[in-house]
């Protein structure tokens, strides 16, 4: 048996040195033949390089020694040349003994030769038979079966099964394989012996791995799942104990997923806390409750899905009540219809609580409600303290337009409830009479402590929100902020509105829209309405492009021009979800069909509506509401000159036309004279200060003058009508 390839490569330089010493210069031919032989046996590039360098050194030293001996020079000089030759031979032996040839670059066409090389190394060092005498195999007989190679541009790996005869157990370790193929142990994967037969163990060996991606600082989460686990799912996070499963991913600011808590309800989520955990603004996050209380849909957006809006004219058929009493108010973030209840079959009407500041889209929502009520056969009583702000007021059966008139609408709604209570003793009366929607716009102008009608308005609205639903009367109340002050510091009003229906939350002024603490609303905790932007991203750049041709008086606002109507909708039993109200591309009244408003039933309260609107529904002490319809009708017979809401009975008895402390007939001319002299409108407080009297005496006189059309009132500012 001749020498092996490894033996030939290792000992060829020594043979060349000896041959050069005996043959002389002709040994160069022998050296060239040895190099050609090494190339022919597929020696690797490092081995050939070492062989050539060592062969040249050894051959040169041998030729020089031969010449010294032939010329008769001292043989010690020839012996000295053996030192560099021997050093070269030892270096080559060290280079080739402990280091195997490197795997060649692989392509698909070379997989067969590469498989042969992988198998050769395996048999040489692990399973045998080895071609090196005295080599100790790692585990004789542990053959590599089912070899498969995967080669790509940036990686090369092979898989297989370490196979042994029955009754034997695989003892080959990952470190053994790594040492054979000169790779890190981390690039060798072996199957768990617990799950496979003792004599058959699968392996995966990465001969070449793809370059590692640049690492971000250790411990810094990058993917949405990692960010969620690190900040949201912790004990201090917004949704502790949850895991996030992505259902769509288009980047770190555009993804959807499902948050799951193992066999526990997620409960109410504080949206502000969640936005803080994800380092986003609240408007970029939308939550969607699922059928399972242990799951919650989560959506993160870069470009808002509702920027283009939904046109009112395209969903006309959805504006009327369905069989469950719901009407369409807008569109949710997932493009599904946003519905609110105006009635509940077999139960009665439903309330609606609406919050939104200036240019938030609140008036547009009220116009949609008026249109839906009209198309659904619901009579509307409208109270609008800020005169002329509701374009769809013509659809109301009764419209109180202005502060005093709005107070009259409150009194009429209360009287209608009393009338129905007197006629229908059973709460579940048959609805032969139409449903009534009592709409109060800018309710803070009537309910706040500064309002002249604060006590009476607060008492009426508290009773309506408590008692009117089963009588077919729903309250639609709109204010500019969710603060308690806008509701006259009444916790009853807001709680009854939320219990009895839905709520719409639109943008509010900074510092006035936080739904936390005393303003918290169940299902909408943590939302800050002031964080809703007033414009979409990029709006500033659009404004910077100017057209100097003059004001376009025919242009109308597009949904992309602002975020009006964007907010949160809370319906019974659900979490507040992002939505946008319908865009009024046409006037709502133009879609009403019949221009005549839906009328209320012909009853005592309706027949005396004008007298009731002028009559305070509090007793003579100005505190307790009149509790029955007969008592209210009796009070109307006394006329509007009866006690004012803020006057006590003692004040009323001691102040007659001729005996007022300030004089009713004396104050009115002074008020008119002052207003005619002033070029700007005045508040009631300013008028009282200038006349040197109490504001409680001025306000009733101003109301009397307004009913005579001698003064006008706009947003609490009074001026002469002359």
C-alpha positions in Angstrom: 0.0 0.0 0.0 1.5 3.4 -1.1 1.7 6.6 0.9 -1.5 8.6 1.4 -2.1 12.0 0.0 -1.4 13.7 3.3 1.8 11.7 3.8 2.9 12.7 0.3 2.3 16.4 0.9 4.0 16.3 4.3 7.2 14.3 3.4 7.8 15.5 -0.2 10.1 18.4 0.9 12.3 16.1 2.9 12.7 13.7 -0.1 13.5 16.7 -2.3 16.3 17.8 0.1 17.8 14.3 0.1 17.5 14.0 -3.7 19.1 17.4 -4.2 22.0 16.4 -2.1 22.7 13.2 -4.1 21.5 14.1 -7.6 22.6 17.7 -7.7 21.1 20.4 -10.0 18.9 17.8 -11.7 16.8 17.8 -8.5 15.0 20.9 -9.7 13.2 18.6 -12.2 12.3 16.3 -9.3 10.9 19.3 -7.3 8.8 20.4 -10.2 7.5 16.9 -10.6 6.6 16.8 -6.9 4.7 20.1 -7.1 2.8 18.9 -10.1 1.9 15.7 -8.2 0.6 17.7 -5.3 -1.6 19.8 -7.6 -2.9 16.6 -9.2 -4.1 15.2 -5.9 -6.2 18.4 -5.3 -4.1 19.8 -2.5 -5.5 23.0 -1.1 -4.0 26.4 -1.9 -2.4 26.8 1.6 -0.9 23.3 1.3 0.5 24.0 -2.2 1.9 27.3 -1.0 3.6 25.7 1.9 4.9 22.9 -0.2 6.3 25.2 -2.9 8.1 27.4 -0.4 9.5 24.5 1.6 10.5 22.6 -1.6 12.4 25.6 -3.0 14.3 26.1 0.3 15.2 22.5 0.7 16.1 22.0 -3.0 18.3 25.1 -3.0 20.1 24.1 0.2 20.7 20.6 -1.3 22.1 21.9 -4.5 24.4 24.3 -2.7 25.6 21.5 -0.4 26.3 19.2 -3.5 28.4 21.9 -5.1 30.5 22.4 -1.9 31.2 18.7 -1.6 32.1 18.4 -5.3 34.5 21.3 -5.1 36.4 19.9 -2.2 35.6 22.6 0.3 35.3 21.8 4.0 32.3 19.5 4.5 31.3 21.5 7.5 30.0 24.3 5.3 27.8 21.8 3.5 26.5 20.6 6.9 25.7 24.2 7.9 23.3 24.4 4.9 21.2 21.6 6.4 19.9 23.9 9.1 17.7 26.1 6.9 16.6 23.1 4.9 15.6 21.3 8.1 13.8 24.4 9.4 11.8 24.7 6.2 10.8 21.0 6.3 9.7 21.3 10.0 7.6 24.4 9.2 5.9 22.6 6.4 5.2 19.6 8.5 3.7 21.7 11.2 1.5 23.6 8.7 0.1 20.4 7.3 -0.2 18.1 10.3 -2.7 20.1 12.5 -4.5 22.0 9.8 -6.9 20.7 7.1 -7.3 22.2 3.7 -10.0 24.9 3.7 -13.3 24.2 2.0 -13.4 25.6 -1.5 -15.9 28.2 -2.5 -19.1 26.4 -3.4 -21.7 26.8 -6.1 -24.6 24.6 -7.1 -22.6 22.9 -9.8 -19.9 21.9 -7.3 -22.2 20.3 -4.7 -21.2 16.7 -5.6 -17.5 17.3 -5.2 -18.2 19.2 -1.9 -20.3 16.3 -0.7 -17.3 14.0 -1.3 -15.0 16.4 0.6 -17.4 16.6 3.6 -17.8 12.8 3.6 -14.0 12.3 3.3 -13.4 14.5 6.4 -16.0 12.7 8.3 -14.6 9.3 7.6 -11.0 10.5 8.1 -11.6 11.9 11.6 -14.9 10.6 13.0 -16.1 7.3 11.6 -13.2 5.8 9.7 -11.7 4.1 7.9 -8.9 6.6 8.3 -6.0 7.0 5.9 -3.6 8.2 8.6 -1.8 5.5 10.5 -2.2 5.8 14.3 -5.1 8.4 14.1 -7.6 7.9 16.9 -11.2 8.2 15.5 -13.9 10.0 17.5 -16.4 7.2 17.2 -15.6 4.4 14.7 -18.6 3.3 12.7 -20.6 6.6 13.3 -21.3 7.1 9.6 -22.9 10.3 8.1 -26.1 9.3 6.3 -28.7 11.2 4.3 -26.2 14.0 3.5 -27.8 17.1 2.1 -26.1 20.4 1.2 -27.6 23.9 1.0 -25.3 26.5 -0.6 -26.0 30.1 -1.2 -24.3 33.4 -1.8 -23.7 34.0 1.9 -24.0 30.6 3.6 -23.2 26.9 3.2 -24.6 24.2 5.4 -25.1 20.5 5.4 -27.6 18.2 7.2 -27.5 14.5 7.8 -28.0 11.7 10.3 -25.2 10.2 12.5 -26.1 6.5 12.0 -24.8 3.5 14.0 -25.8 -0.2 14.1 -28.6 -1.3 16.4 -27.6 -1.5 20.0 -25.0 1.3 19.9 -25.4 5.0 21.0 -24.1 8.1 19.3 -21.2 9.7 21.3 -20.2 12.3 18.8 -20.4 15.8 20.3 -20.9 19.2 18.6 -17.4 20.2 19.7 -16.0 17.1 17.8 -17.7 18.1 14.6 -16.7 21.7 15.0 -13.0 20.7 15.4 -13.1 18.5 12.3 -14.5 21.3 10.1 -12.7 24.1 11.8 -15.8 26.1 12.7 -17.2 27.6 16.0 -19.3 25.2 18.1 -22.2 27.5 17.8 -22.5 26.6 14.1 -23.2 23.0 14.9 -26.8 22.0 15.7 -27.6 18.5 17.0 -30.9 16.9 17.7 -32.0 16.3 21.3 -31.2 12.6 22.1 -34.4 12.4 24.2 -36.5 12.7 21.0 -34.5 10.4 18.7 -33.3 6.8 18.6 -29.9 6.2 20.4 -28.2 5.1 17.2 -29.6 7.9 14.9 -29.1 11.6 15.6 -29.8 14.4 13.1 -27.3 17.2 12.8 -27.0 20.6 11.0 -23.6 22.1 10.4 -23.2 25.7 9.1 -19.9 25.7 7.3 -20.4 29.3 6.3 -23.0 31.6 8.0 -24.4 34.8 6.7 -22.7 37.9 8.1 -24.3 39.0 11.4 -26.5 42.1 11.2 -25.2 45.1 13.0 -26.2 44.8 16.6 -28.1 47.5 18.4 -27.1 48.3 21.9 -27.6 45.3 24.2 -31.0 45.1 25.8 -32.7 47.7 23.5 -35.9 46.2 22.0 -36.5 46.8 18.3 -39.4 44.8 17.0 -43.0 45.6 18.1 -43.1 42.3 20.0 -39.9 43.2 21.9 -41.1 46.7 22.6 -44.4 45.4 23.8 -42.8 42.8 26.1 -40.3 45.3 27.5 -42.7 48.2 28.2 -46.4 47.4 27.8 -46.6 43.8 29.3 -44.6 44.6 32.4 -46.3 45.1 35.8 -46.0 48.9 35.4 -47.1 48.8 31.8 -50.5 49.7 30.3 -51.5 46.0 29.7 -49.5 43.9 32.2 -49.2 40.2 31.5 -50.1 40.4 27.8 -48.3 39.2 24.7 -48.5 40.7 21.2 -49.0 38.7 18.1 -48.6 40.7 14.9 -51.2 40.2 12.1 -49.8 42.8 9.8 -46.5 44.6 9.7 -45.5 47.3 7.2 -42.9 49.0 9.4 -42.5 50.2 13.0 -45.3 52.8 12.6 -47.7 50.7 10.6 -48.8 47.4 12.1 -51.7 45.6 13.6 -51.8 42.8 16.2 -53.7 41.0 18.9 -52.8 41.5 22.6 -53.6 38.4 24.6 -53.6 37.8 28.3 -53.5 34.1 29.3 -57.0 33.2 30.6 -57.5 36.6 32.2 -59.6 39.6 31.1 -57.5 42.6 29.9 -60.0 45.0 31.2 -60.0 48.8 30.6 -56.8 50.1 28.9 -55.5 53.6 29.7 -54.8 54.8 26.2 -52.5 57.6 27.4 -50.3 55.0 29.3 -50.2 52.8 26.2 -49.1 55.6 24.0 -46.4 56.4 26.5 -45.2 52.8 26.6 -44.9 52.7 22.8 -43.5 56.2 22.6 -46.3 57.4 20.3 -49.1 59.9 20.4 -52.6 58.7 21.4 -54.0 59.5 18.0 -51.6 57.0 16.4 -53.0 54.1 18.4 -56.4 52.5 18.0 -57.8 49.7 20.2 -60.5 47.3 19.0 -62.1 45.0 21.6 -62.7 41.4 20.4 -65.3 38.8 21.4 -62.9 37.4 24.0 -62.2 39.6 27.1 -58.7 38.2 27.2 -57.8 39.7 23.8 -57.6 43.3 22.4 -56.9 44.4 18.9 -54.1 47.0 18.6 -53.4 49.2 15.6 -50.5 51.6 15.1 -50.6 54.1 12.2 -48.3 56.4 10.5 -50.8 57.9 8.0 -54.2 58.0 9.6 -56.8 55.7 8.0 -59.5 58.3 8.4 -57.8 61.2 6.7 -60.1 61.0 3.6 -63.3 60.6 5.6 -66.7 59.2 4.6 -69.1 61.4 2.7 -72.6 61.9 4.1 -74.2 61.7 0.7 -72.8 58.1 0.1 -74.4 56.6 3.2 -77.9 58.2 3.1 -79.6 54.8 3.6 -77.7 54.2 6.8 -78.9 57.4 8.5 -82.3 56.1 9.5 -82.7 53.8 12.6 -82.3 50.1 12.0 -84.3 47.5 13.8 -82.1 47.8 16.9 -82.5 51.6 17.1 -79.0 52.4 15.8 -78.0 55.1 13.2 -74.7 55.7 11.5 -72.7 58.5 12.9 -69.4 57.9 11.1 -66.6 55.4 10.4 -64.3 53.5 12.7 -60.6 53.2 12.2 -61.1 49.7 10.6 -63.5 51.2 8.0 -66.6 49.6 9.7 -69.6 51.8 10.3 -69.7 53.7 13.6 -73.2 53.4 15.0 -74.9 55.0 18.0 -78.3 54.1 19.5 -81.2 56.6 19.5 -83.7 54.1 20.8 -84.0 50.6 22.1 -86.9 48.4 21.1 -89.2 47.7 24.0 -87.3 50.0 26.4 -87.5 53.5 25.1 -85.2 56.2 23.9 -81.4 56.6 24.4 -79.2 59.5 25.5 -76.1 60.8 23.7 -73.3 62.7 25.3 -71.2 64.9 23.0 -68.0 66.7 23.9 -66.0 68.9 21.5 -64.3 72.3 21.4 -64.3 74.9 18.6 -63.8 73.6 15.1 -63.8 70.0 16.4 -66.8 69.0 14.3 -69.4 69.1 17.1 -72.0 71.1 15.2 -71.6 68.7 12.3 -72.4 65.7 14.5 -75.5 67.5 15.9 -76.7 68.2 12.4 -76.3 64.5 11.6 -78.3 63.6 14.7 -81.1 66.0 13.6 -81.1 64.5 10.2 -81.2 60.9 11.5 -84.0 61.7 13.9 -86.0 63.3 11.1 -85.6 60.4 8.8 -86.4 58.0 11.7 -89.7 59.8 12.6 -88.3 61.2 15.9 -89.6 64.6 17.0 -86.9 67.1 18.0 -86.9 69.8 20.7 -83.8 71.9 20.2 -82.2 74.2 22.7 -79.4 76.3 21.2 -78.2 79.0 23.7 -75.8 80.3 21.1 -78.2 81.5 18.5 -77.8 80.6 14.8 -75.2 77.9 15.1 -77.2 74.8 14.0 -77.8 74.7 10.3 -80.4 71.9 10.6 -82.6 73.8 13.1 -85.5 73.8 10.6 -85.9 70.1 11.2 -86.8 70.6 14.9 -90.4 70.6 16.0 -89.5 73.3 18.6 -86.4 75.4 18.5 -85.2 77.6 21.4 -82.6 79.7 19.6 -80.9 82.0 22.1 -80.2 81.8 25.8 -83.7 82.6 27.1 -85.4 80.6 24.3 -83.1 77.6 25.0 -84.2 77.7 28.6 -87.8 77.7 27.4 -87.0 74.5 25.4 -85.7 72.9 28.6 -89.0 73.7 30.3 -91.0 72.3 27.4 -89.0 69.0 27.4 -89.6 68.7 31.1 -93.3 69.4 30.7 -93.6 66.8 27.9 -92.1 64.2 30.3 -94.6 65.1 33.0 -97.4 64.9 30.4 -96.4 61.4 29.3 -96.0 60.3 32.9 -99.5 61.5 33.7 -100.9 59.7 30.6 -98.9 56.5 30.8 -98.5 55.2 34.3 -96.8 52.0 33.2 -93.1 52.4 32.3 -93.5 50.1 29.2 -96.3 52.0 27.6 -97.1 51.3 23.9 -95.2 53.9 21.7 -98.2 55.4 20.0 -96.6 58.8 20.5 -93.4 59.6 18.5 -90.0 59.4 20.2 -88.6 62.7 21.2 -84.9 63.7 20.9 -84.2 66.7 23.2 -81.0 68.3 21.8 -79.1 70.8 24.0 -76.2 72.5 22.2 -73.6 74.5 24.2 -75.2 73.1 27.4 -72.6 74.8 29.6 -74.2 78.2 28.8 -77.3 77.0 30.7 -75.8 74.6 33.3 -72.6 76.4 34.5 -72.7 78.2 37.8 -72.2 81.5 36.0 -75.5 81.0 34.0 -78.5 83.0 35.1 -80.5 79.8 34.7 -78.0 77.5 36.5 -80.2 76.1 39.3 -83.3 75.6 37.2 -81.5 74.2 34.2 -79.5 71.8 36.3 -82.6 70.5 38.1 -84.4 70.0 34.8 -81.6 68.1 33.1 -81.0 65.9 36.1 -84.6 64.8 36.1 -84.7 64.3 32.3 -81.6 62.1 32.2 -83.0 60.1 35.1 -86.6 59.7 34.1 -87.2 60.4 30.4 -85.9 57.3 28.7 -88.8 55.1 29.5 -91.1 57.9 28.4 -89.6 57.9 24.9 -87.5 61.1 25.4 -83.8 60.9 24.9 -81.4 63.7 25.8 -78.6 64.7 23.3 -76.3 67.0 25.3 -73.3 68.8 23.8 -70.6 70.7 25.7 -67.2 72.0 24.9 -65.2 70.1 27.5 -65.7 67.0 29.7 -65.1 69.0 32.8 -67.7 68.9 35.6 -68.1 72.7 35.5 -69.7 72.4 32.1 -72.5 70.2 33.6 -73.0 72.5 36.6 -70.8 70.3 38.8 -73.5 67.6 38.6 -72.2 64.0 38.6 -75.7 62.8 38.1 -76.1 64.3 34.6 -72.9 62.7 33.1 -73.4 59.3 34.8 -77.0 59.1 33.6 -76.0 60.2 30.0 -73.3 57.5 29.9 -75.5 54.8 31.4 -78.4 55.6 29.1 -76.6 55.7 25.7 -73.4 56.5 23.9 -70.8 59.2 24.0 -68.8 61.1 21.4 -65.5 62.7 22.3 -63.9 65.2 19.9 -61.0 67.5 20.2 -60.9 69.9 23.1 -58.7 72.9 24.1 -55.4 72.2 25.8 -55.8 71.3 29.5 -59.5 70.7 29.2 -59.8 67.3 27.5 -58.2 64.9 29.9 -60.5 61.9 30.8 -58.6 61.1 34.0 -59.3 61.6 37.7 -62.6 63.2 38.4 -63.3 63.4 34.6 -62.6 59.7 34.0 -65.2 57.9 31.9 -65.4 54.1 32.1 -64.2 52.7 28.8 -62.3 55.8 27.9 -59.8 56.1 30.7 -56.6 57.8 29.9 -57.8 59.6 26.7 -56.7 63.2 26.5 -58.9 64.9 23.9 -56.6 67.9 23.7 -54.0 65.6 22.2 -56.1 65.1 19.0 -54.3 67.3 16.5 -56.2 70.1 14.7 -54.5 69.2 11.3 -53.0 66.3 9.6 -49.2 65.9 9.1 -48.0 68.0 6.2 -50.8 70.6 6.5 -48.3 73.3 7.2 -46.5 72.6 3.9 -49.8 72.9 2.0 -50.6 76.2 3.6 -47.1 77.5 2.6 -48.0 77.1 -1.1 -50.0 80.3 -1.6 -52.5 81.3 -4.3 -52.7 85.1 -4.5 -55.7 85.3 -6.8 -58.0 86.3 -4.0 -60.3 84.5 -1.5 -62.2 81.6 -3.0 -65.7 82.1 -1.7 -67.1 79.0 -3.5 -64.6 76.5 -2.0 -65.7 74.1 0.7 -63.5 72.2 3.3 -62.3 68.8 2.4 -61.7 66.0 4.9 -57.9 66.3 4.3 -58.0 70.0 5.3 -58.4 69.3 9.0 -59.3 66.7 11.7 -62.8 67.9 12.3 -65.0 65.0 13.3 -62.1 62.9 14.5 -62.3 61.5 18.0 -63.6 58.5 20.0 -66.9 56.8 20.1 -68.1 55.0 23.2 -71.2 52.8 23.0 -72.8 50.8 25.8 -70.6 47.9 26.9 -67.6 48.7 24.7 -64.2 50.4 24.8 -63.8 53.9 23.3 -62.7 53.5 19.7 -61.3 55.9 17.3 -63.7 57.1 14.6 -64.6 60.0 12.4 -68.0 61.5 11.9 -69.4 61.7 8.4 -68.1 64.6 6.2 -70.9 67.0 5.3 -70.3 67.2 1.6 -74.0 68.3 1.2 -76.2 70.2 3.6 -77.9 67.6 5.9 -81.3 69.3 5.6 -81.2 68.6 1.8 -81.3 64.9 2.5 -84.3 65.1 4.8 -86.9 64.4 2.2 -90.0 65.9 3.8 -89.1 69.5 4.8 -91.7 69.6 7.5 -90.4 68.6 10.9 -91.7 65.6 12.7 -94.4 66.9 15.2 -94.9 65.8 18.7 -98.2 64.4 19.9 -101.1 66.8 20.5 -101.2 66.9 24.3 -101.7 69.5 27.1 -98.0 70.2 27.4 -97.6 70.7 23.6 -100.7 72.9 23.3 -99.4 75.2 26.0 -95.8 75.1 24.9 -95.3 78.8 24.5 -96.7 79.6 28.0 -94.6 76.8 29.5 -91.5 78.1 27.8 -91.9 81.4 29.6 -92.7 80.0 33.0 -90.0 78.9 35.5 -90.7 75.4 36.6 -89.3 75.9 40.1 -91.4 76.7 43.2 -91.7 80.1 44.8 -88.5 79.5 46.7 -86.6 79.0 43.5 -85.2 75.6 44.5 -87.6 72.7 43.9 -89.1 71.7 40.6 -92.8 71.6 40.0 -93.5 67.9 40.2 -96.8 67.5 38.2 -98.3 68.7 35.0 -101.4 70.3 36.6 -99.2 72.3 38.9 -97.1 73.4 36.0 -100.2 74.5 34.0 -101.4 76.4 37.0 -98.1 78.2 37.2 -98.4 79.2 33.5 -101.7 81.0 34.2 -99.8 83.4 36.5 -97.7 84.4 33.5 -94.0 85.2 33.2 -94.2 88.0 35.8 -94.1 85.4 38.6 -90.9 84.9 40.7 -87.7 84.5 38.7 -85.6 81.4 39.2 -83.0 83.1 41.5 -85.6 85.2 43.5 -86.9 84.0 46.8 -90.5 84.3 47.9 -89.7 87.1 50.4 -88.0 89.1 47.6 -90.9 88.6 45.3 -93.4 89.8 48.0 -91.3 92.9 48.9 -90.7 94.0 45.3 -93.6 95.2 43.3 -93.9 97.6 40.4 -93.9 100.6 42.8 -91.9 99.2 45.7 -88.7 97.6 44.3 -85.5 98.5 46.2 -83.9 99.3 42.8 -87.2 99.7 41.1 -88.1 97.4 38.2 -89.7 100.2 36.1 -86.8 102.5 37.1 -84.0 100.0 36.2 -85.3 99.2 32.7 -85.0 102.7 31.3 -81.6 103.0 32.8 -80.5 99.7 31.2 -81.8 100.9 27.8 -80.1 104.3 28.2 -76.8 102.7 29.1 -76.9 100.3 26.2 -77.8 103.0 23.7 -74.8 105.1 24.9 -72.3 102.3 24.6 -70.8 101.5 21.2 -69.9 97.9 22.3 -72.1 95.2 23.8 -71.9 94.6 27.6 -72.3 91.7 29.9 -74.9 91.6 32.6 -72.2 91.9 35.2 -70.8 95.1 33.5 -74.3 96.6 33.3 -74.9 95.9 37.0 -71.6 97.4 38.0 -72.2 100.6 35.9 -75.7 101.0 37.4 -74.5 100.3 40.9 -76.9 97.4 41.6 -76.9 93.6 41.9 -76.6 91.4 38.9 -79.5 89.3 40.1 -81.8 92.3 39.6 -80.3 93.1 36.2 -80.7 89.7 34.5 -84.5 89.3 34.9 -84.9 92.9 33.6 -82.7 92.1 30.6 -84.8 89.0 29.8 -88.0 91.1 30.0 -86.5 93.7 27.6 -85.4 90.9 25.2 -88.9 89.5 25.1 -90.1 93.0 24.1 -87.4 93.1 21.3 -85.8 96.2 22.9 -82.4 94.5 23.5 -80.5 91.6 21.9 -78.3 89.0 23.4 -75.4 87.1 21.6 -73.2 84.8 23.6 -74.0 86.6 26.8 -73.3 90.1 25.4 -76.2 92.6 25.5 -76.8 95.5 23.2 -79.7 97.8 22.3 -82.0 96.7 19.5 -82.6 100.4 18.4 
